């Protein structure tokens, strides 16, 4: 391995790869991705499911009604957004 690193091209490629990896990892932001919950048919079921999404990393938002427009008339369902804590 030591003989390979004595070659200028190999040494410069290893250096460039290490610098690129450091740059990518150094400038990456943490994943603060909020995501939607599953769909619930009633607000009672939605509110009952919210405590299962409470953790040290996440907290659920309030339940709200949304509509599935793939049907006529549009079908309502309830859901909430799970927020990532900063």
N, C-alpha and C positions, 0 to 999 in steps of 0.2 A: 504494500500500500504506500509506503514511504517513497518508493521509486516512481510510482505513478504520479504522485503529487509534485515531483520535481519538474515535470513537463509543464511548460508555460500555458499551453492551451487547456490542459486538464485543470490546472490550478485556477485559471481565470474562470472556467466554467463552474467549478465548485464554489468559488467566491461569489460569482453572479447568482447562483442558485440560492446560496445562503442569504445574500442580501435581499433577493426577491422574496424569499419566505419570511424574512424578518419584516419587510415592508408590508406585506399582505397581512401578517398576523398583528403587526403593530397598529395598523390603521383600521382594523376591523372593529365594528361596533357590536355590542352585545345584542342578542336577539330578543328584542322587546316586541314580540308579536302577539297582538290580541287576536283571539279566535272566537268564532261563534259556537254556541252550545248546540246540541242536537235539537231537533224540533219536538215540541210537546203539544199535545192536542188541547190541553186545558191550562188556564193560568195556575190552578192549584198544583198540577203536576210540575209545572215549570218552577214554581216557588219551592216545592218540596225537593227538587233536584239541586237547587243552588248551593246548599251547605256542602255537598260533596265536591265542589270545585274550590273550596277555600283551602289555601295552603300558605306556606311561607313565601311562595313565589307568585301565586295567583289570587285574585279576588273576583268574584262574579258581580256583574252589574245588575241592574233591575230587569225584571221580565218585561218584554214588550211584545205587542202583536205585530205579525208580519203576514203577508199574503202570498200564496202560491198561485201564480198567474198561469200555470200550465193547465188549469181547469177553468171551466165556465159554469157557474160564477166562481170567482177566485175563492180558494179555501183559506181560512185564517189558521195560523198556528202561532204558538208562543215560543220565545227563545230569549236568551240573554248573551251578552258579550263577556267573555272571561278576559280580564285585564291582567297583564303582567306587571308586578310591582317593581318600581325602580329602586 
